[in-house]
């Protein structure tokens, strides 16, 4: 038995992985129609990606163009924190149940392929 099989067997013995394998976890929850709350959460998560690095890049260019270094020094970290907060609110609105469904399915498929 090689190292990968030993690792897969060890992971398969955990409570999360064994339940995912025994319950034959699948992606059937994604067949349900998403609610307006789910859509708004996904929209906010997409906005957070736009606010993140592209926003900081824009602030950096403006800071350089206007010769205002404090703009990037203060505005950059503030924009990153704001982007994270928007992402977390989006995750809350989108619902963690989809995330758990995906992780259970991915765990089951990965363990079955490795064993």
N, C-alpha and C positions, 0 to 999 in steps of 0.2 A: 504494500500500500504506500503510495507516494505522499508527499507533503500536502498536495492539493486535496487529495481524497480525505486525509486525516483532518484537514481544516474544514472541509465540507461536512464531514461527519460531526465534528465538534459544533459547528453552527447549527446543523440539523437537530441537535439535541436541545437547543435552547427552546424556551416556551414559545416565543414568537414564531420561529421557523417551523417547529413541529406542528403548531396549529395551522399555519399557512399550508403546509403539505397535507395534513389530514383533512382540512376543509376544502382542499382543491381550489385555493384562492384564484379568482379570475377577475376580469375587468368588466363584469356585467353591470356594475354601478354606473359606468360611463354611458350606458344606453338610455338612462333616464334623461328627461329634458331638464337642462339647467334652469335655475330660477333667475330672476332679475338680480337677486343678491349675489349669486355666483358670477354673473356677467360683470357686475360692478366691481367685484373683487378682482377678477381677471384684468379688467380695464385699469384698475389702480396699480396692479403689479406691473403691467406694461408701461404705465406712466413712470413708475419708479426707475425702470431701466433707462428711460429717456432722460430722466432727471440726473441720474448717476454720473457716469464717466463723460458722456457727451456734454452734459451741463457744466461739469467742472472744466472740461476742455474749452467750452465757450467762455466761461468766466476767466480762464487763463489767457485766452486770446484778447479779451476785452481789457484785462488787467495790463497786459503788455502794451496794447494799443493806446490806452489812456494814461500810461505811466503811473498806475496806481497799484503798487504791489500788495497793499493791504486788502485789496479786493479779492485776490486769490488766497491770501493767507487766512483771512477770516471767512470769506464766502465759500471757498472750496469745502472745508470740513463741515460747515453748516449745511451746505447742499447735500453732501453725502449722508449726514444724519437725517435730514428731511427725507431723502430718497429711501432710506431704510425704514423710517416710520411709515411712509406711504406703502411700502412693500408689506410690512407686517399687518397694517390695516387691511390691505388687499387679501392677504392670506387668511385673515380672520373672516372676512366677508365671503371669500370663495369657499371656505369650509375645509377643514382638515380631513374630512371623511374621504375625499378623493385621493388625498395624499397617502393615507393609510391603505386604501384599496390598492393603489399602485405599488407601494412598498411590499405589501403582502404577496402580490402577484410576482413582482420581480424577485423576491426572496425565494419563492417556491420554484420558479423557472430556473434560477441560477443554481440552487442546490440540486435540483433534479439533473441538470446538465453536468454538474461537477461530480456527481456520485455515479 
